[in-house]
Amino acid sequence: MTKLLELKNISLYDKKDIRIKNINLIVNEGEKIALIGKSGAGKSTLISIANGSLFPNEGTVIWKDQNIKNISKKESSKIGTIWQDLSLIEELNVAQNINCGALGKHNFLWALKNLLGILDKELCQECLAAVCLPKKSIYSHISKLSGGQKKRIAIARLLRQEPEIVLGDEPFSNLDPLLSKNILNLLINEKQYFSIKIPKTILISLHQINLIHNFNRVIGMKDGRIVIDRPIKDIDQLKINSIF
């Protein structure tokens, strides 16, 4: 297996509490990993450290044999994240937000053109279709959309980014069960969708435990530590109960 991401001896703490303690984790290319645990277990913190947006007090994050602190903007765009707060730009329309996923691959002039109009219209529409939204939605403004629609725009933006790995912080919240299943199938099956290249590797935190059978590996967190890291075939209800 090709190692993409490694967290080595990671701890994050402040004067009041320990958020993450002694985390060691390797993510190999092609793995589909479900990250489970109670609220406050450290899942969101782990994802923020894994993508380089949060630096630990101790330990090192390695992306493809390089310290994540030292990788280029272009290389960092290969790590895609779906945040709980979505980080959409309310003042822009849907297409402009989707194109923000590709900013790491383009120069300032391209970014300026995106602000002035619609670039790569057909590709944006393909991303919308992939997340079960109508193509005409490209002209809608983010502020007019529902929470579930915004979540799907954030996932469409991620598809536009074409990362090598997807890190997801509760990406299926605000989505009904059928939509969750359809989008999860899109990510799990890693088949090219029209001209969109689906990432091969995913690490997603979940509250919907019924979805973990779609993954091939399960990581369970409790009190800032990894307490379970097993193939899905070794996960039973007793192990799940020990986390929650």
Secondary structure, DSSP 8 states (H G I E B T S, - for coil): --EEEEEEEEEEE-SS-EEEEEEEEEEETT-EEEEE--TTSSHHHHHHHHTTSS--SEEEEEETTEEGGG--HHHHTTEEEE-TT----TTSBHHHHHHGGGGGGS-HHHHHHHHHS--SHHHHHHHHHHTT--GGGGGSBGGGS-HHHHHHHHHHHHHHH--SEEEEESTTTTS-HHHHHHHHHHHHH---BTTB---SEEEEE-S-GGGGGGSSEEEEEETTEEEEEEEGGG--HHHHHHH-
